[in-house]
Amino acid sequence: MNKITPIKIYNNAFINKSIIFLDNKNKSGIYKWINNINSKTYVGSGLNLSKRVEDYYKKSELTRNPRPIHAALLKYGHENFRLGILEY
């Protein structure tokens, strides 16, 4: 199995929130959330990564549209996740 190495990684999704939005504004790509506690991952994509990732910081979106990544972000908090950009 090939491992994909992120081209950019944000080690603390809580602390790096504003940098994540700024760095990825108007860029399409593939991203990966990595749980620092249990190493589970979620891969997604977006035409505008900044806007796409912003939804993961909105509690209303996390509770309205329940998915495993949403439950994990609510349970563990963004500070326990890394966000990797796999491809632009």
Phi, psi and chi 1 to 4 in degrees:
 res  aa     phi    psi   chi1   chi2   chi3   chi4
   1 MET       -  129.9  176.4 -178.9 -134.4      -
   2 ASN   -81.4  134.4  -67.4  -23.7      -      -
   3 LYS   -95.8  131.5  -93.7 -166.1  157.2 -177.9
   4 ILE   -94.0  124.2  -61.6  172.6      -      -
   5 THR   -90.7  125.7  -56.7      -      -      -
   6 PRO   -60.5  144.3  -19.1   29.5      -      -
   7 ILE   -82.6  -18.2   56.2  175.1      -      -
   8 LYS  -149.2  139.6 -171.2  173.1  -82.1 -164.0
   9 ILE  -136.6  138.4 -167.1  139.5      -      -
  10 TYR  -113.1  109.8  -56.0   92.4      -      -
  11 ASN   -70.9  -23.1  -73.4  -46.2      -      -
  12 ASN  -134.9  104.2 -177.1  -42.6      -      -
  13 ALA   -65.8  -19.7      -      -      -      -
  14 PHE   -78.9  -53.0  179.2   74.2      -      -
  15 ILE   -65.9  -37.2  -69.5  173.6      -      -
  16 ASN   -91.1   12.0  -62.5  131.1      -      -
  17 LYS   -51.0  -53.9  178.1 -180.0  171.2 -179.4
  18 SER   -66.7  -34.9   60.1      -      -      -
  19 ILE   -67.7  -39.8  -64.5  167.1      -      -
  20 ILE   -57.9  -48.4  -68.5  167.6      -      -
  21 PHE   -62.7  -45.1  -63.3  158.0      -      -
  22 LEU   -65.8  -47.3 -175.0   63.1      -      -
  23 ASP   -63.1  -30.2  -75.2   -6.9      -      -
  24 ASN  -110.7   12.2  -64.2  -72.7      -      -
  25 LYS   -62.7  130.0 -172.9  175.2 -177.6  178.5
  26 ASN    60.7   22.5  -61.4  -42.6      -      -
  27 LYS  -112.1  133.1  -67.0 -179.5 -177.8  176.3
  28 SER   -92.4  154.1   61.4      -      -      -
  29 GLY   173.5 -172.3      -      -      -      -
  30 ILE  -117.7  136.0  -58.5  168.3      -      -
  31 TYR  -129.0  164.2   59.0   90.1      -      -
  32 LYS  -141.7  125.3  176.6  168.3   77.1  168.6
  33 TRP   -87.3  135.0  -71.8   99.6      -      -
  34 ILE  -125.9  121.7  -55.0  120.5      -      -
  35 ASN   -78.2  120.6 -174.0  -43.2      -      -
  36 ASN   -72.0  -17.1  -66.7  -31.7      -      -
  37 ILE   -88.0  -47.3  -65.2  171.9      -      -
  38 ASN  -117.6    3.2   60.7   21.3      -      -
  39 SER    65.6   10.7  -61.1      -      -      -
  40 LYS   -70.2  149.7  -69.4 -175.7  178.8 -178.1
  41 THR  -129.1  159.1   62.4      -      -      -
  42 TYR  -138.0  130.2  171.7   82.4      -      -
  43 VAL  -112.1  137.0  176.4      -      -      -
  44 GLY  -147.3  179.4      -      -      -      -
  45 SER  -146.0  164.8   64.3      -      -      -
  46 GLY  -161.8  152.6      -      -      -      -
  47 LEU   -75.5  -32.6  -66.4  175.6      -      -
  48 ASN  -128.9   97.7 -177.6  -24.8      -      -
  49 LEU   -58.0  -36.6  -72.3  176.7      -      -
  50 SER   -59.6  -48.9 -177.9      -      -      -
  51 LYS   -68.2  -39.5  -73.5 -173.2  177.5 -171.0
  52 ARG   -63.7  -48.4  178.6   66.7 -170.1  103.3
  53 VAL   -68.8  -30.0  170.8      -      -      -
  54 GLU   -56.9  -34.5 -175.0  178.5   11.8      -
  55 ASP   -59.8  -29.7  -73.7  -18.0      -      -
  56 TYR   -72.1  -10.2  -67.8  103.8      -      -
  57 TYR  -101.0   -3.2  -71.1   90.1      -      -
  58 LYS   -96.6  113.5  -64.0  177.0 -177.4  172.8
  59 LYS   -58.1  -37.0 -172.5  170.4 -177.0 -179.8
  60 SER   -61.8  -38.0   61.2      -      -      -
  61 GLU   -72.3  -38.6 -176.3   64.9   23.5      -
  62 LEU   -65.8  -34.2  -63.1  177.9      -      -
  63 THR   -88.9  -28.5   54.7      -      -      -
  64 ARG   -71.8  -39.0  179.3 -172.3   70.1   80.0
  65 ASN  -121.8   75.8 -171.8    8.1      -      -
  66 PRO   -67.7  125.3   23.0  -29.3      -      -
  67 ARG  -137.3  162.8  -65.0 -176.0  175.6  167.0
  68 PRO   -55.5  -40.4  -29.7   37.3      -      -
  69 ILE   -65.8  -36.5 -176.4   60.8      -      -
  70 HIS   -64.4  -46.2  -63.7  170.6      -      -
  71 ALA   -61.6  -40.4      -      -      -      -
  72 ALA   -66.8  -41.6      -      -      -      -
  73 LEU   -63.4  -39.8  -73.7  166.4      -      -
  74 LEU   -67.9  -40.1  -70.3  168.5      -      -
  75 LYS   -71.7  -48.0  179.3  177.5 -179.9  178.2
  76 TYR   -97.5  -20.5  -63.3  104.0      -      -
  77 GLY    84.4  149.3      -      -      -      -
  78 HIS   -61.3  -26.8  -69.5   83.8      -      -
  79 GLU   -66.2  -15.9   64.3  -84.7    8.4      -
  80 ASN  -102.3   20.6  -71.0  -54.4      -      -
  81 PHE  -128.6  146.3  -79.8   84.0      -      -
  82 ARG  -105.9  149.9  -65.2 -173.1  -48.9  -87.5
  83 LEU  -120.3  121.7  178.9   66.0      -      -
  84 GLY  -110.3  136.5      -      -      -      -
  85 ILE   -96.2  117.4  -55.6  -58.4      -      -
  86 LEU   -87.4  -34.4  -58.0  178.7      -      -
  87 GLU  -162.0  142.1 -177.4  177.5  -61.4      -
  88 TYR  -103.7      -  -74.6  116.1      -      -
